[in-house]
């Protein structure tokens, strides 16, 4: 195994601040990761969608899709058909697990209202699931596919939210929960680290990747944004360029002259108490 590991979260942290990257992945300082209430909601939605795709099969998919917008197909009937628990119950159980996790510190955002969220959560997840059912024909679904491989002595790891296989073609889906949908309106696909990593991972496995899609669920605006790329060329070189930049950033991370202290970067940083250049 390589000591240098690439993932989107590591690459994003490099670009945010090399100091935070250095403390977390080079020094490996043992600090608790802060988990904000909105982050936990996003994680719970991801987990619940994963459970949905594990439960559904061709028979139940056809049955539900034919009735999905009929008044008789309620959320209660839907989860009974699939053997799913309600989302609010799933979320509360997940939250309790996070609170027991000694490596994480749970914090509630300033305007967070859990009782209001619980009240609306089943309605919101029901809209998401109806959307997913209507937009896809049933094929072979693979949720939460992990991958790990090495390129140029860099270990690449990740988890793909959903792969849809139709014949020999595969389609990659990544789910995002966000307060800012605008950043997913315009994406430079030639330099997007996540889609390029996933594309590269599956093409290495000799899969014919046809498209990558971000499905973004905005909890505040109650909107769903979809943005996709249809692959019509080989993007392997693009990913190699990302890895080259990642390796260069890693090598520079021990030099504080390359760090990016700022009020925004330092305010929520897990390492501000240790940092030599933190903005107080």
Phi, psi and omega in degrees: 000141178281146175285338181263118184242133178255137168208163180301317182297322178292317180295318178298320180293323175303314184286336176283309178195120179294336177296312179297320177299316181298313181295323185279317190249345177256302175290329181056051179294134183277080177247153177287137175277130180278128178248109181279156184305319181293326177295319180295321176301313180300317179296321180293320178298315177303313182296321182291320177296322176300316178298321178301312182287338174287327186276327191282143175227179185301315182297310182291327180296312180297316179302312183289319183297324179293337186243003194302325181256010175276143181304333182288338181270089179269166177300322179298315179294323180299310183288331175294320180298321183266349184075031177267150169277166179292154183294321181299322178293317179299315181299314182296322177294319180295318179300319179297323177297318180297317181295334179274346183286114184289345180272355182233150177239116183277132177225144178263136178295159186306315184259018184289131178232097186294321181297322177292320179296314179302320181297322185262349193297318181293324177296318183291315181292329178297319177295321178297313182294321177299319179298314182295321180294319182288330187275337181246138165279152182290126174226205177271114182262135174233101179274152173052057180274118178274149175218154177203127177203170184239134176227126179050043178066020175245126178275127180252124180230156177178173176228121179272126184302313183205134172242129176249123181251127178231101186068235178267357184262143177237148181233130184260132178238132174236127182265135177233134167253129190210155171263349184233089180291337188300328183290350177257001177289318183235117182233131174276092186297335179293339184232015182278111189297323185289310181296323180292320178296316181293318177302312182296319182300317184280325178293329175297333178269016176065029176268144180270092185279119183266327182200162172232137181225134167267124172252111187250125180252113180266108185292325184285317183270353182054051180232158175238125179247134178237129176224131188226156168238133173262120186283122177233011174208170180276121182260015183298318180296325179298318180291324177299325178294321177298316180296323178297316178295319180299315181295319178298316178298319179301316182292330180275348192295337180281351179265111185295345178293342179262357179286161186235069178291136177199162179301317181293314182291321187276333187304314185255009185289136179292344189246013186297332179288339181261342191288140181282339186234018183300139175275116185282000000 
